[in-house]
Amino acid sequence: MSAQSAAIVGLRGKGQIRPGNDADLVIFAPDEHWVVDPAALQHRHSVSPYADRCLTGSIIATYLQGRLVDFAGAPEGTLLTPQ
């Protein structure tokens, strides 16, 4: 899925785990359960069809170019613009 997504938007060095590519990885816990709290979601809409529902699977950590992403810190990276 990530290889095709990277190719569609023209990102080279992304979407595959291989020598020379960026070390963009997600640590995922497929069996973890959590309840959706709309107030804790980080998007501009305060309404969610999943509010108060129990979902399965959770992202534990995200690494971009081999560095752990601090979601509480200032945004980093490059904004993608239409080509």
C-alpha positions as CSV (number, residue, x, y, z in Angstrom):
1,M,0.0,0.0,0.0
2,S,2.7,2.5,0.8
3,A,4.8,1.8,-2.3
4,Q,1.9,2.7,-4.6
5,S,0.9,5.7,-2.5
6,A,4.5,7.1,-2.7
7,A,4.6,6.5,-6.4
8,I,1.3,8.2,-7.1
9,V,2.5,11.4,-5.5
10,G,6.0,11.1,-6.9
11,L,7.9,10.5,-3.7
12,R,11.2,8.8,-4.4
13,G,12.9,6.9,-1.6
14,K,9.6,6.3,0.2
15,G,7.2,3.4,0.5
16,Q,9.5,0.5,0.7
17,I,12.0,-0.9,3.3
18,R,15.2,-1.2,1.3
19,P,18.8,0.2,1.3
20,G,18.9,3.9,0.3
21,N,15.3,4.6,1.2
22,D,14.1,6.8,4.1
23,A,13.5,4.9,7.3
24,D,9.8,5.8,7.6
25,L,8.2,3.2,9.8
26,V,5.2,2.7,12.0
27,I,5.1,0.4,15.1
28,F,1.5,-1.0,15.1
29,A,-0.2,-3.0,17.9
30,P,-2.9,-5.0,16.0
31,D,-4.5,-6.4,19.1
32,E,-4.7,-3.2,21.2
33,H,-8.2,-1.9,22.0
34,W,-9.1,1.7,22.6
35,V,-12.2,3.9,22.8
36,V,-12.5,6.9,20.5
37,D,-12.6,10.2,22.3
38,P,-13.5,13.0,19.8
39,A,-11.9,15.6,22.1
40,A,-8.5,13.9,21.8
41,L,-8.6,13.5,18.0
42,Q,-6.1,15.8,16.2
43,H,-8.2,17.1,13.3
44,R,-10.3,20.1,12.6
45,H,-13.7,18.4,12.9
46,S,-15.0,17.8,16.4
47,V,-17.5,15.2,15.3
48,S,-16.6,11.6,14.6
49,P,-18.8,8.7,13.6
50,Y,-16.6,6.5,15.8
51,A,-17.1,8.6,19.0
52,D,-17.2,6.4,22.1
53,R,-16.7,3.2,20.0
54,C,-14.1,0.6,20.9
55,L,-11.7,0.0,18.0
56,T,-8.9,-2.5,17.6
57,G,-5.4,-1.6,16.5
58,S,-3.2,1.3,17.6
59,I,-0.1,3.1,16.4
60,I,2.6,2.9,19.1
61,A,5.3,5.0,17.5
62,T,6.1,6.6,14.1
63,Y,9.6,7.1,12.7
64,L,10.3,9.5,9.8
65,Q,13.8,9.2,8.3
66,G,14.8,7.1,11.3
67,R,13.8,9.7,13.9
68,L,11.0,9.1,16.4
69,V,8.1,11.6,15.7
70,D,7.1,13.7,18.7
71,F,3.5,14.5,18.1
72,A,3.4,16.9,21.0
73,G,6.2,19.0,19.5
74,A,6.3,21.4,16.5
75,P,5.4,20.0,13.1
76,E,8.4,18.8,11.0
77,G,8.9,17.7,7.5
78,T,8.0,18.9,4.0
79,L,4.5,19.9,3.1
80,L,3.3,18.1,0.0
81,T,1.8,20.3,-2.7
82,P,0.0,19.2,-5.9
83,Q,2.3,18.6,-8.8
